[in-house]
Amino acid sequence: MAMELNELVTRARDMRGSDIHLVLGLPPKVRIDGVLTDFPGESPLTQEQCEAYAREMAGEEYDRIKDIGELDLAITFAGEIRCRINIFHQQKSVSSAIRILADRIPNLNDLGLPPAVQTLPDLNRGIVLVTGETGSGKSTTLAAMLDRINHTSAEHIITLEDPIEYIYTPDKAVINQREIGTDTESYSDGLRAILREDPDVILIGEMRDLNTIETALTAAETGHLVFATLHTNSAPEAIDRMVDVFPAERQRQIRLQLSTTLMAVLSQQLLPRREKGRVAACELMIVTPAIRNLIREGKTPQIVSALGTSAQEGSITMDNCLIKLCKDRVITPETARKAARDGEYVKRNTY
């Protein structure tokens, strides 16, 4: 008999798992330190068991999966374990992916990020991007930055999330968290409304389309501090991704807007430590006058070399971060090379 969901999630958390996968014909799987493994002693799931898990999590929303193919939601299990969930159809069955979130919003100081990240919540306006592939810790970093503002500034924070992951306890700040599909139809609809809701700080869970990016730029230009995520692996890629969404005749204007509003780009990946656990490797671009010129002129390939000359402002390239982690014996040379932009450069500097 399959485990109850509360027990499944509790066991996964106790095993230091980050994700659970429920798939027809396979035992329940848990990802530990980036590696998928079977739950001990569990049998392959039947179609009925997969559907029962999905129905329990989705509740009244379950029938929507038949129409749209998948469903995002967030649930608190066992009264304390917050999870982000995606339920989806595949090969005439239903599967579920459960991401286990941290029990509490971590302190920004405890995430091992580049020192200059500590200054980002103190900004008054502009755009701060956190980028990386799925599961790289973007949501956790953003939550820590917003919670720093919450505990230090009397400001109005509004988040747009799909779904809501971390739940904030207001301290000095007023916080409104809006969920896509529940509280507003879309990111672009919610973001247009936000500008009429007297915000100081705006979190956009993901920059997905032209309208969202355009409104975010407008919000930053009009004196708001905007935090957002993108699924890119570097600062130059993030800039190009935002610009390329627009038609060619508008790209020059967008580059100009970005050059004046973008404050920083933090790119993350989570890597296995030498010992147990994972560590964040980061590239941080603090936008200097020289980088603003490169953005405005469309010379994004030159930004990587500019990062190397702006270290005094707090910038660091991914490869230099990997070299430091390796020299500090946090990760192995092999891990560093695999995660590097320039494997040969990292190899030369880790031996």
C-alpha positions, 0 to 999 in steps of 0.5 A, spaced: 500 500 500 502 506 498 504 511 503 500 517 505 502 524 502 503 527 509 508 521 511 511 521 504 513 528 504 515 528 511 520 522 510 523 526 504 524 532 508 527 527 513 532 524 508 534 531 506 530 531 499 529 537 495 523 533 490 519 527 490 516 524 483 510 520 483 510 516 476 506 510 474 510 504 474 516 507 478 516 507 486 516 514 489 522 517 487 526 523 492 532 527 489 537 528 494 543 532 493 541 533 486 541 525 485 534 521 484 533 515 488 527 510 490 524 511 497 526 505 501 521 499 500 516 502 496 513 498 490 512 501 483 505 506 483 499 504 479 495 508 475 490 508 481 495 510 486 498 516 482 491 519 480 489 518 488 495 522 490 493 527 484 486 528 487 488 529 494 493 534 492 489 538 487 482 537 490 476 541 487 481 543 481 483 536 479 478 536 473 482 542 470 488 538 469 483 534 464 482 541 460 489 544 460 494 538 461 497 540 468 496 544 474 501 548 479 499 549 486 502 550 493 500 546 499 503 545 506 503 538 508 503 535 516 502 542 518 509 545 517 512 543 510 511 547 504 511 544 497 510 547 490 507 542 486 506 540 479 501 535 477 501 533 469 498 528 464 503 524 460 502 517 456 495 517 459 496 517 466 497 523 471 504 524 474 506 529 480 512 533 481 513 536 489 518 541 490 520 541 498 521 548 500 525 550 506 521 550 513 522 558 513 525 563 509 533 563 510 537 569 512 540 572 506 547 572 510 546 564 510 546 563 503 553 563 501 552 568 496 557 574 493 558 579 499 555 585 494 548 581 494 547 584 501 546 591 498 541 589 493 535 589 498 537 597 500 536 599 493 531 604 492 529 603 485 531 599 478 531 592 476 534 586 480 534 579 476 536 572 479 537 567 473 538 560 473 535 553 471 530 550 475 532 548 481 538 553 482 535 556 488 532 562 485 526 563 489 530 562 496 534 567 494 529 572 492 525 570 498 531 572 503 532 579 499 524 580 500 524 578 507 530 583 509 526 588 506 520 586 510 525 586 517 528 593 515 524 598 511 516 600 512 515 599 505 509 596 501 511 589 497 507 586 492 509 579 489 506 576 483 507 568 484 505 562 480 504 559 485 505 562 492 511 559 495 514 562 501 509 565 505 512 572 509 510 574 516 509 582 515 514 586 520 516 593 518 513 592 511 506 591 508 506 585 504 501 582 499 502 576 495 498 575 489 497 568 485 497 567 478 490 564 476 487 565 483 488 572 485 489 575 477 489 572 470 496 572 468 503 576 470 501 581 465 494 583 468 497 582 475 503 587 473 499 592 470 494 592 476 500 593 481 502 599 478 495 602 481 496 599 488 502 604 491 507 599 491 515 600 493 517 593 492 515 588 486 516 581 485 515 578 479 515 570 479 518 570 472 519 574 466 515 570 461 513 575 455 513 582 452 508 585 456 511 583 463 518 585 461 515 592 458 511 593 464 517 591 469 521 596 465 516 602 466 515 600 474 523 601 475 523 607 471 517 610 475 521 609 481 519 602 484 524 596 486 523 590 481 525 583 483 524 578 477 527 571 475 529 569 468 531 562 466 538 564 463 545 561 465 548 568 465 548 576 465 549 577 458 544 571 456 539 575 461 539 581 457 539 578 450 533 574 452 529 580 455 531 584 448 530 579 443 522 578 446 521 585 442 520 586 435 527 589 431 524 596 431 523 596 438 530 593 441 534 599 441 529 603 445 529 597 450 536 596 450 536 604 452 531 602 458 535 596 460 541 600 461 538 605 465 534 601 470 538 594 471 542 594 477 544 587 478 544 580 475 545 574 480 546 567 476 546 561 480 547 554 480 547 549 485 552 544 485 554 538 490 559 539 495 565 535 497 561 532 503 553 532 503 549 537 501 549 542 495 552 549 495 550 555 490 555 557 485 554 564 483 555 570 478 554 577 480 554 583 475 553 589 479 551 594 473 557 599 472 557 605 468 561 601 463 556 595 463 551 600 462 554 603 455 555 596 453 548 594 454 546 600 450 550 599 445 548 592 444 555 589 446 553 584 451 558 579 449 563 584 452 560 584 458 563 577 461 570 581 460 567 587 463 565 583 469 573 581 470 574 589 471 569 590 476 570 586 481 571 592 486 564 593 485 562 586 487 562 583 481 564 576 480 564 571 474 561 564 474 568 561 473 572 565 478 566 563 483 568 556 481 575 556 482 574 559 489 569 554 491 574 549 489 580 552 492 576 552 499 575 545 498 568 546 498 567 542 491 571 538 487 575 540 481 571 535 476 565 539 479 568 545 478 570 544 470 563 541 469 559 547 471 564 552 468 563 556 462 570 556 460 573 549 463 580 550 460 580 556 464 578 553 471 582 547 470 588 551 469 586 555 475 584 549 480 591 545 480 
